[in-house]
Amino acid sequence: MTAHRNAGAGARVAVVLFTSDLRLHDHPPLRAALASADEVVPLFVRDPAVDGAGFASPNRLAFLADCLTDLDAGLRERGGRLVVRHGDTVAEVLRVAREAGAGEVHVAAGCSAFAHRRETRLRGALEGDGRRLAVHDGVVTVLPPGRVTPSGSDHFAVFTPYYRRWSAEPLRSPAGAPRAVAVPAGVRSEAVPARAGVASVSGGLAVGGEREGRKRMSAWLSRHVGAYGDRHDDMAGDVTSRLSPYLHFGAVSATEAVHRARALGGPGAEAFVRQVCWRDFNHQLLNARPSVSSEDYRPRQDRWRTGTAAGADLAAWKEGRTGYPVVDAAMRQLAHEGWMHNRGRLLTASFLTKTLYLDWREGARHFLDLLVDGDVANNQLNWQWVAGTGTDSRPNRVLNPVLQGRRYDPEGTYVRRWVPELRGVAGGSVHEPWKLPEGERDAGGYPAPIVTLAEGLERFRQARARG
């Protein structure tokens, strides 16, 4: 193995492959590489196979561009730079390792079947070329999948016992960002992608990157975490952290977020930590059962509706024109921001799968088209939880959008924010506009309900009973 001519004389070189960990703070692979080598190549590969697996939605590509731009800027402040390549990840990593004379490659462990296949291929290619692959656990999630398991099984299928075991596990201490990153000269890089180069991005999409993520995390923890336990379902108040996109891209460390929340203490902080644990729970499910990305975890023998009427209902749901204001408001928020309040995600998913009795995969696909935080583990398994084909212990529960709207948006503020046709309707009556006299509604053409709740509930109960 011959060192690259532009590497320092006799310098040891390592490659750090960034994937879903686009940050400098609390980055174990980068820390390990800096400890073992004199020079490091920070590498990100735009792999067409990842795009083909459903990643390449405009919102995620735009947010990714922000994250990579910010990562490159952070590295340059430390004397380094980000190397960007396009192509098959394994081929590009091997190519860069040869160019730089790198003896080892560091990468964070993934949880999906795609990530496992990539690690296997990468290890084989590098070892066959006389180089070493170091895979680091607990970077994408707080605890690596498989760290805690129940007796007689390779994963937890119920959240509460998982949460108890997860909470008792010691966590590694988060590391700061490195002060300097020396990158060997001469390693070719493509231009870092820019958000401006991505078309059809949601108008209200948040800014990505580690700097923005850390700023949001610090501000939210100092101002709002104390009220999180009581107000995380307040749709109008919107006091949720909105950190999910930054956690998804690894611009913020989930481990650091848990440490900082626990240091503050209190019921609000623990309620937030519990939500971070849900993320780990879903990842350990996917890691153990990769097929649940597209197949029922617990089949209910559903025969989901298909045909013309079902297609029309699906289109109305996507467009936010079901006639149920809180459902429509949430779907319109998704379209505008590429993000949706968590309570809205539950309501819209329940409405699609149980009131309209349409396949959860249709909803999951639409969410992945728009959600900036959309990933296989959380998106697919949360959809399955709501649809009753996942880990919910009450698989036939149905959320009533009128009652839920009155409970979590009692004054109708959230609805009026996103459904302008109803801005003239006062108070909580906005959740049942069909009951208002004609003269008390805005003339905005808001549709009548596409199905009555009683009809939807009866159809779902009969379908599950037949199953």
Phi and psi in degrees as a GROMACS rama.xvg file:
@    title "Ramachandran Plot"
@    xaxis  label "Phi"
@    yaxis  label "Psi"
@TYPE xy
-105.234  129.631  THR-2
-66.7409  147.82  ALA-3
-62.4801  143.469  HIS-4
-64.3898  -22.9529  ARG-5
-92.8739  -5.53284  ASN-6
-71.6161  154.415  ALA-7
-58.7427  149.052  GLY-8
-58.4298  121.26  ALA-9
69.9758  8.63749  GLY-10
-70.8378  139.361  ALA-11
-84.6559  134.727  ARG-12
-124.462  140.324  VAL-13
-131.189  155.501  ALA-14
-109.811  137.214  VAL-15
-113.001  115.274  VAL-16
-91.3654  112.411  LEU-17
-84.0543  135.848  PHE-18
-128.246  -92.1655  THR-19
-103.592  42.2181  SER-20
-145.028  57.4563  ASP-21
-87.4622  71.0416  LEU-22
-153.175  169.448  ARG-23
-109.205  -31.5959  LEU-24
-74.0333  142.135  HIS-25
47.8807  59.636  ASP-26
-123.004  87.8527  HIS-27
-54.8413  -41.3119  PRO-28
-60.8426  -41.3104  PRO-29
-66.4444  -42.6154  LEU-30
-60.3515  -44.1425  ARG-31
-64.9686  -40.5566  ALA-32
-64.7583  -42.3332  ALA-33
-66.5021  -30.9121  LEU-34
-74.5355  -27.8676  ALA-35
-102.744  -10.1183  SER-36
-135.006  159.754  ALA-37
-84.194  -32.228  ASP-38
-133.052  148.525  GLU-39
-132.807  139.04  VAL-40
-104.313  103.556  VAL-41
-75.5579  118.696  PRO-42
-124.957  135.908  LEU-43
-128.349  132.083  PHE-44
-113.886  121.11  VAL-45
-81.5486  100.617  ARG-46
-97.3207  120.69  ASP-47
-56.3793  -27.8048  PRO-48
-66.4687  -34.4055  ALA-49
-67.3219  -44.04  VAL-50
-60.9382  -40.8279  ASP-51
-68.077  -20.4198  GLY-52
-83.4302  6.94021  ALA-53
106.091  5.19892  GLY-54
-76.2316  -34.0264  PHE-55
-76.4562  54.0842  ALA-56
-84.0215  150.189  SER-57
-55.3538  -41.9979  PRO-58
-64.3767  -41.9325  ASN-59
-72.182  -35.082  ARG-60
-65.2517  -39.0266  LEU-61
-67.2041  -44.2098  ALA-62
-65.465  -39.8548  PHE-63
-58.6475  -44.1125  LEU-64
-59.5604  -42.5014  ALA-65
-59.206  -45.0739  ASP-66
-63.5007  -42.8225  CYS-67
-69.2004  -39.1167  LEU-68
-60.9561  -42.7577  THR-69
-69.7072  -39.5858  ASP-70
-62.7225  -43.4469  LEU-71
-61.7633  -42.6572  ASP-72
-63.0983  -42.3931  ALA-73
-63.2476  -39.2665  GLY-74
-67.3667  -39.213  LEU-75
-66.1126  -34.2118  ARG-76
-63.0027  -21.5346  GLU-77
-105.68  15.9221  ARG-78
86.8545  7.24266  GLY-79
-115.816  -155.294  GLY-80
-168.958  162.135  ARG-81
-94.8462  132.267  LEU-82
-97.0233  124.599  VAL-83
-115.471  131.044  VAL-84
-129.476  161.608  ARG-85
-128.314  129.504  HIS-86
145.195  -167.874  GLY-87
-62.8183  128.959  ASP-88
-57.9652  -47.1409  THR-89
-62.0669  -45.1883  VAL-90
-63.6616  -41.7998  ALA-91
-71.4792  -38.8193  GLU-92
-62.1476  -45.1369  VAL-93
-62.6552  -40.1434  LEU-94
-63.5902  -44.9942  ARG-95
-66.4285  -41.3496  VAL-96
-59.947  -39.0194  ALA-97
-69.4611  -42.7545  ARG-98
-60.4598  -40.693  GLU-99
-90.3728  -9.57551  ALA-100
69.8122  34.5173  GLY-101
-81.3603  135.453  ALA-102
-92.0156  -16.5959  GLY-103
-147.957  156.075  GLU-104
-126.456  133.766  VAL-105
-111.642  138.255  HIS-106
-150.752  149.655  VAL-107
-77.9358  141.411  ALA-108
-66.4849  138.618  ALA-109
-98.1805  172.475  GLY-110
-116.144  -18.7146  CYS-111
-86.8435  164.869  SER-112
-61.8157  -36.8296  ALA-113
-60.7672  -45.3657  PHE-114
-65.5525  -39.1404  ALA-115
-64.1472  -42.4692  HIS-116
-62.9946  -40.3131  ARG-117
-63.3678  -42.5648  ARG-118
-63.8349  -41.0781  GLU-119
-63.6358  -45.8588  THR-120
-64.5749  -40.3834  ARG-121
-65.5461  -43.5181  LEU-122
-61.6755  -44.7524  ARG-123
-62.4634  -42.8287  GLY-124
-67.634  -41.6762  ALA-125
-71.1842  -45.1727  LEU-126
-64.7537  -34.1822  GLU-127
-67.934  -15.6619  GLY-128
-108.078  12.1437  ASP-129
79.0314  24.1727  GLY-130
-123.855  169.208  ARG-131
-120.71  143.6  ARG-132
-108.724  128.459  LEU-133
-112.859  116.92  ALA-134
-104.554  128.648  VAL-135
-109.856  123.925  HIS-136
-81.2388  162.579  ASP-137
66.5078  36.1806  GLY-138
-108.197  -46.7897  VAL-139
-77.9428  -37.7968  VAL-140
-114.411  171.796  THR-141
-71.5104  -56.2088  VAL-142
-108.116  141.243  LEU-143
-67.8474  145.341  PRO-144
-55.1535  135.254  PRO-145
92.48  -7.10327  GLY-146
-64.7685  -41.7485  ARG-147
-120.329  130.953  VAL-148
-138.88  151.506  THR-149
-79.9383  163.763  PRO-150
-63.6847  127.063  SER-151
85.1169  8.98686  GLY-152
-147.622  158.997  SER-153
-93.2633  0.738637  ASP-154
-160.852  160.827  HIS-155
-86.2038  134.049  PHE-156
-103.774  -4.67132  ALA-157
-126.332  134.091  VAL-158
-68.8104  -47.1458  PHE-159
-57.6855  -48.7903  THR-160
-63.7873  -32.8774  PRO-161
-62.9021  -44.3798  TYR-162
-61.3161  -40.4179  TYR-163
-62.3428  -46.6119  ARG-164
-67.7393  -42.6549  ARG-165
-58.8555  -43.1777  TRP-166
-67.06  -26.6805  SER-167
-84.8516  -10.8661  ALA-168
-76.9458  137.522  GLU-169
-69.9574  141.736  PRO-170
-105.942  146.971  LEU-171
-65.5882  153.979  ARG-172
-80.1816  132.79  SER-173
-64.5156  143.466  PRO-174
-100.197  149.712  ALA-175
-75.2822  176.413  GLY-176
-75.8761  146.561  ALA-177
-66.6177  152.453  PRO-178
-80.4458  -31.6688  ARG-179
-144.241  144.378  ALA-180
-134.261  107.865  VAL-181
-88.5985  122.594  ALA-182
-112.614  130.369  VAL-183
-61.3798  140.401  PRO-184
-72.7117  157.406  ALA-185
88.3335  -4.21404  GLY-186
-81.2972  118.984  VAL-187
-67.4976  143.722  ARG-188
-137.812  142.788  SER-189
-78.4272  169.125  GLU-190
-65.3778  141.859  ALA-191
-68.3654  128.821  VAL-192
-63.1913  151.029  PRO-193
-119.912  147.802  ALA-194
-57.31  -35.269  ARG-195
-59.8027  -20.8667  ALA-196
-86.932  2.87613  GLY-197
-106.981  128.037  VAL-198
-95.1904  161.067  ALA-199
62.1532  38.5736  SER-200
-86.1797  140.814  VAL-201
-58.0451  136.883  SER-202
-62.2103  -30.395  GLY-203
-102.363  20.5548  GLY-204
-62.9975  135.981  LEU-205
-67.6604  159.46  ALA-206
-79.3831  134.828  VAL-207
-94.7564  175.963  GLY-208
115.456  157.258  GLY-209
-64.8484  -42.5642  GLU-210
-58.6224  -47.7406  ARG-211
-65.4155  -41.3884  GLU-212
-63.0632  -43.6642  GLY-213
-68.023  -36.9688  ARG-214
-63.0672  -43.7078  LYS-215
-66.0052  -41.8741  ARG-216
-61.5471  -47.1693  MET-217
-63.4634  -43.9374  SER-218
-65.7364  -43.0457  ALA-219
-68.8715  -42.1926  TRP-220
-63.5601  -36.1912  LEU-221
-78.3573  -27.7988  SER-222
-106.715  -32.3347  ARG-223
-124.604  -15.6583  HIS-224
-62.5041  -30.7778  VAL-225
-61.3989  -30.4648  GLY-226
-95.2774  0.223709  ALA-227
-61.9027  -41.3029  TYR-228
-59.4024  -36.5048  GLY-229
-89.037  -25.816  ASP-230
-121.633  8.73484  ARG-231
-68.6417  -16.5409  HIS-232
-96.5576  1.27212  ASP-233
-73.7129  101.236  ASP-234
-68.5032  -37.5757  MET-235
-75.3258  -39.5159  ALA-236
-68.1264  -33.1109  GLY-237
51.2855  58.1895  ASP-238
-98.9788  15.3786  VAL-239
-68.3185  162.259  THR-240
-72.1481  -27.0819  SER-241
56.4964  28.9896  ARG-242
-89.2435  -6.64018  LEU-243
-56.7001  -39.7501  SER-244
-63.4442  -37.399  PRO-245
-72.444  -33.8262  TYR-246
-69.4536  -39.4606  LEU-247
-60.8376  -43.6511  HIS-248
-87.0837  -2.84047  PHE-249
71.4067  18.4915  GLY-250
-71.6766  -20.4059  ALA-251
-126.298  138.632  VAL-252
-81.0549  124.9  SER-253
-63.6265  -35.3767  ALA-254
-64.3341  -44.4892  THR-255
-64.5651  -39.8657  GLU-256
-60.0143  -41.6292  ALA-257
-66.4534  -45.005  VAL-258
-58.3499  -45.4339  HIS-259
-68.8448  -37.2156  ARG-260
-67.0297  -44.7514  ALA-261
-64.0121  -32.5916  ARG-262
-64.9068  -31.1963  ALA-263
-76.0205  -35.4944  LEU-264
71.9128  175.996  GLY-265
98.3545  162.91  GLY-266
-63.7063  -32.8542  PRO-267
-65.9212  -42.8343  GLY-268
-63.6646  -41.1369  ALA-269
-69.9919  -33.1538  GLU-270
-63.4931  -38.2223  ALA-271
-65.9182  -45.7414  PHE-272
-59.6788  -37.5137  VAL-273
-60.5421  -38.2155  ARG-274
-68.6173  -36.9533  GLN-275
-63.7551  -36.1088  VAL-276
-63.9399  -37.0542  CYS-277
-55.9379  -37.6643  TRP-278
-62.5314  -46.0387  ARG-279
-62.9785  -39.433  ASP-280
-58.6395  -46.1411  PHE-281
-65.9505  -37.443  ASN-282
-67.3245  -36.7533  HIS-283
-71.2912  -28.9118  GLN-284
-65.4548  -48.3568  LEU-285
-64.5024  -38.7733  LEU-286
-61.7157  -39.5982  ASN-287
-80.5032  -33.0837  ALA-288
-131.04  76.1746  ARG-289
-57.1041  -25.5445  PRO-290
-67.126  -17.2761  SER-291
-70.6392  -5.01467  VAL-292
-65.8563  -22.1929  SER-293
-138.36  -9.70341  SER-294
-117.557  151.442  GLU-295
-60.3681  132.534  ASP-296
-68.1841  -44.4618  TYR-297
-127.009  96.0827  ARG-298
-59.9629  138.49  PRO-299
-114.037  11.898  ARG-300
56.8365  36.0296  GLN-301
-68.1178  140.326  ASP-302
-116.428  80.5049  ARG-303
-58.8532  148.309  TRP-304
-64.0391  142.219  ARG-305
-136.647  178.156  THR-306
100.647  -174.282  GLY-307
-63.2361  -47.6525  THR-308
-64.4746  -41.2093  ALA-309
-63.8647  -39.5577  ALA-310
-63.6097  -38.253  GLY-311
-66.9055  -39.9435  ALA-312
-65.0993  -40.5601  ASP-313
-62.7191  -42.6548  LEU-314
-63.2946  -41.8844  ALA-315
-63.189  -39.7996  ALA-316
-62.9971  -47.243  TRP-317
-60.9132  -38.1468  LYS-318
-82.5712  -7.28102  GLU-319
70.6151  44.5386  GLY-320
-135.535  46.7326  ARG-321
-83.9498  -17.036  THR-322
91.0848  -1.00079  GLY-323
-108.026  107.195  TYR-324
-56.1711  -43.9707  PRO-325
-69.7876  -33.3547  VAL-326
-65.2293  -47.0595  VAL-327
-66.4498  -37.4481  ASP-328
-61.97  -44.0088  ALA-329
-65.2419  -40.436  ALA-330
-67.3751  -33.2262  MET-331
-74.9242  -33.5345  ARG-332
-61.2555  -43.2872  GLN-333
-57.2559  -46.3252  LEU-334
-64.3175  -36.8257  ALA-335
-83.4399  -38.2612  HIS-336
-105.049  -15.4817  GLU-337
67.8001  22.7618  GLY-338
-153.894  154.851  TRP-339
-144.603  142.02  MET-340
-56.0462  142.612  HIS-341
-58.8564  -41.3711  ASN-342
-63.3315  -36.2569  ARG-343
-63.3176  -37.1895  GLY-344
-62.6228  -42.0054  ARG-345
-64.7745  -44.107  LEU-346
-66.548  -46.2161  LEU-347
-67.6995  -35.4678  THR-348
-69.669  -42.0272  ALA-349
-63.1258  -41.2323  SER-350
-62.4397  -43.2951  PHE-351
-67.2268  -47.6165  LEU-352
-83.1568  -29.3241  THR-353
-114.311  -33.1163  LYS-354
-84.4544  -41.5537  THR-355
-92.1096  -15.0078  LEU-356
51.7308  55.6149  TYR-357
-113.912  150.655  LEU-358
-56.6448  131.381  ASP-359
-59.0825  -27.3374  TRP-360
-65.0112  -30.58  ARG-361
-64.6212  -43.6362  GLU-362
-68.0236  -43.2297  GLY-363
-61.3886  -37.7104  ALA-364
-66.0027  -41.8656  ARG-365
-66.6437  -41.2202  HIS-366
-61.1523  -42.7318  PHE-367
-65.1991  -26.8943  LEU-368
-66.9863  -27.5517  ASP-369
-119.215  -34.4107  LEU-370
-66.4477  124.682  LEU-371
-69.865  -26.1203  VAL-372
-97.1445  12.3957  ASP-373
-66.1308  121.206  GLY-374
-137.244  164.505  ASP-375
-63.2509  -43.6173  VAL-376
-64.2373  -57.1762  ALA-377
-75.766  -41.3088  ASN-378
-66.487  -55.3542  ASN-379
-66.1312  -41.1199  GLN-380
-77.7212  -29.1837  LEU-381
-68.5041  -38.5435  ASN-382
-61.3115  -43.8203  TRP-383
-64.9299  -37.3162  GLN-384
-58.9931  -46.6165  TRP-385
-68.8964  -39.993  VAL-386
-69.9982  -14.4005  ALA-387
85.8236  8.85909  GLY-388
-102.349  2.20123  THR-389
-107.013  -129.195  GLY-390
-101.464  3.87526  THR-391
-63.771  130.009  ASP-392
-75.1243  -10.065  SER-393
-122.177  74.4235  ARG-394
-64.3939  -17.7858  PRO-395
-103.16  12.5295  ASN-396
-67.43  141.346  ARG-397
-126.102  127.669  VAL-398
-88.7628  123.618  LEU-399
-82.1955  114.459  ASN-400
-66.1589  -27.1907  PRO-401
-71.7724  -49.0892  VAL-402
-66.1049  -39.4047  LEU-403
-66.0959  -39.4071  GLN-404
-62.487  -44.6376  GLY-405
-64.6234  -31.5781  ARG-406
-78.8703  -43.7987  ARG-407
-103.356  -5.57091  TYR-408
-143.398  60.577  ASP-409
-60.0074  -32.3836  PRO-410
-92.9723  -2.2064  GLU-411
75.7492  16.2726  GLY-412
-64.9501  -43.8278  THR-413
-63.3188  -43.7958  TYR-414
-61.2676  -47.8194  VAL-415
-67.0453  -26.0644  ARG-416
-63.6882  -37.8284  ARG-417
-109.154  -13.3061  TRP-418
-120.768  86.3848  VAL-419
-62.0761  -24.0164  PRO-420
-60.8131  -19.5689  GLU-421
-111.383  14.1965  LEU-422
-69.1001  -18.3379  ARG-423
-86.9326  -2.07312  GLY-424
-90.3322  128.837  VAL-425
-84.1375  145.148  ALA-426
55.4476  -153.75  GLY-427
-70.9456  -10.1389  GLY-428
-66.0975  -11.6347  SER-429
-63.8739  -18.9168  VAL-430
-79.4139  -12.5674  HIS-431
-136.057  64.1186  GLU-432
-64.1924  -23.3651  PRO-433
-67.0022  -15.3438  TRP-434
-89.3462  -10.2698  LYS-435
-79.8252  149.18  LEU-436
-60.6802  148.383  PRO-437
-51.6228  -39.2083  GLU-438
-71.8857  -12.3958  GLY-439
-97.3597  5.04811  GLU-440
-104.039  151.455  ARG-441
-66.6633  152.638  ASP-442
-90.3188  50.6089  ALA-443
-100.063  4.55568  GLY-444
74.5247  27.6028  GLY-445
-66.1977  133.723  TYR-446
-75.7474  158.579  PRO-447
-73.8918  158.578  ALA-448
-56.1333  137.162  PRO-449
-76.7912  -14.1953  ILE-450
-157.44  147.85  VAL-451
-78.8207  151.494  THR-452
-63.8702  -35.1554  LEU-453
-65.0898  -42.6972  ALA-454
-64.0448  -44.8061  GLU-455
-62.5668  -42.3487  GLY-456
-64.4263  -43.7153  LEU-457
-65.3215  -40.798  GLU-458
-61.5916  -43.3331  ARG-459
-65.7928  -44.1699  PHE-460
-62.9618  -40.0687  ARG-461
-67.3061  -39.6012  GLN-462
-64.5719  -45.2406  ALA-463
-67.8234  -34.4339  ARG-464
-64.8153  -39.2958  ALA-465
-67.0013  -34.5236  ARG-466
